Amino acid sequence: MAVRLGNSSIRQGIRRSIFRRLGLAILLGGTFMLPAGRPAAAVEVLPHKAIYILHSRQVPGAEETVTADGMLIFEWIDTCDGWSINQRAKLRLGGGDEDEEEAGFEWRQITWESKDGRRYRYQSEEFRNGERGDQRRGEASVESSGKGAVTTALPTRGRHELPAGVMLPTAHSLRLLQAAASGEGFLSANVFDGTVSDEPITITAALGPGTLHWHDQDKQFPALAKVQSRPVDLAFFLNPGPEGLPDFEQSLQVYDNGVIGKMVFSFAGIPMEGDLRQLDVSSKEKCKAP
């Protein structure tokens, strides 16, 4: 590819926004994975643990090579009253020259959201070369009127209101899956996640047509048999400007049961891919009737 760690744009990307970029690349990809609760029974989601191998994509006409590889582990657990989501990602960057220093990054996230999409807790932490970096922790709630509020514990303590109409991650993901199932081609929403920013993020989604047997993944993963998947292009706007350009973009192959078969994104200017390598179906919890 045409970039390397010695390039000033890569250095600045690592220094200023390396964890935010990683968080957007993986967290919000994971956000789309999150299945959300009933009442819309038309969407059948699959509680699961998925492991993705992350690696840099080769670009024709490359002058230098940046090695980038890692792993993402995503786990969704039904806690009866909500969804508990565990995510952990590791990424290693290295230059093409012997004198280029490798850099290791790790990102962890745990969230819980009630099945009615009204209550949400989150915490995340980031590491660079084994040293802890940014930490975020807090909780949010959304009223029946659509207004919400956030209480933060890290990196600072505070409380602020959320604008009317904001969605929490699981509720947003359910809406995306419903849109895909009904044949809609575009969706835009303001979503509060908390592990990337204290403010809502505008997320737009372009949804493609569904297909069966995508790249024969159903032969490797029986849980994907007879389940349609479709391309989904996401754009994330942290601070929308007059140019209308997103802060980050990501392309996914999404199954109708909420599993992501592949992800493509950019990390500090490096084109990356995430390939599904392992899929374990979680056993259903025996929940008591409310």
Order of alpha helices (4+ residues) and beta strands (2+ residues): alpha-alpha-beta-beta-beta-beta-beta-beta-beta-beta-alpha-beta-beta-alpha-beta-beta-beta-beta
